[in-house]
Amino acid sequence: MFLILLLLPFSAICQPVKLLKLDWSSQRVQTEILAQLLARQDIKTEVIEDAASAQWFLLRTGRAHVQLEVWEGTMAKEFSHMVEKGFILDAGNHETSTREDWWYPAYVEDLCPGLPDWQALYKCASIFAEQDSGGRGVYHAGPWEKPDRARIRALGIDFVVSEAADGNALNDLIIEHVEARRPLLVFNWSPNWVEARYSGRFVEFPTYHPKCEQDPGWGLNPKYTWDCGNPKNAWLKKAAHFSLSLRADCALALVQAVSFRSNDIAQMAMWVDREHMTETAAALRWLEANAERADNWQSICTSKSLKDGLR
Ligand code: TMO
């Protein structure tokens, strides 16, 4: 027994698994769920809270080990780069597709005929004008997405960007505008709580292509990049620091096994953002309602093939 303990890599026994808890609700609830599942396997965890913009630095330097919601629309580029460099592992996809882009409540279509086609925005930018926008339309961005100002320039639409500080601020904007039936163009994503409460649509920009980000010659505008929308039917992945593969426990296998579906993710956001449940309470509620799935994921920790793999 003694000998076995000595032979196991020191760091793999002693280091807690550091879970990144970022700045939107479903990700925060998922992180709490994973903390519970790891605790049930006697694996120590530590929760590292930060903004999404800090995640790549934290993962690269091993200050964080797991990020459970990597969204293709806003994070694919850094994620792929980090996987290529070997800093992180692609720990698999959730069973959902995703979208992140400019969104408006359905009643806006009466005021701006032609939507969801983005070209409608040429004619009706002014309905999105606000007090200090000098007659130009305002697009409300969050702290996550890609260069919206570059997209506005490349497509030649008459908009300015206003940045909300965080997800709560965006949620408040959506609620206020919808309740007053005022025009709104805002960053939104799916799955999220919004689609369960309000009807609305994403603006259909020119279809995404990786070249749109890199090659000015690609697309409508020969001079600029970003003349496209974000990907539709995009993936949602889990990222794990490479060191998880060196651990003598089931931490990595468990992260690989965990998979949430659209309705799980929308429900988590609804509980926290609209029903004001704490993240921990939401995590426990999800676990209670989905005990069988959680047990299934955890069964990886007792499976023979995993034990053999670790030997
Ligand atoms: C990363 N997010 C889901 C907020 O777009």
Residues whose N, C-alpha, C, O or C-beta is under 5 A from the ligand:
A	BS01	TMO	W24 W71 E100 W144 W189
